[in-house]
């Protein structure tokens, strides 16, 4: 059975635009040295996280503009 990365000690960051109202936000944490980024739902911090490679993360950021 394949398992994902151990994210128990990951340093999760929430956007400064999120505010403190507990709204619909995502959190991100840096991944491995290859530039991957982990993304999770801030309302469900013990739930699943997805891993985006550097090109996919950059495409996501580019799409925010």
Secondary structure, DSSP 8 states (H G I E B T S, - for coil): -------TT---EE-TTSTTS--S-EEEEE-STT--EEEEETT-TTS-EEEE-HHHHHHHHHHT-
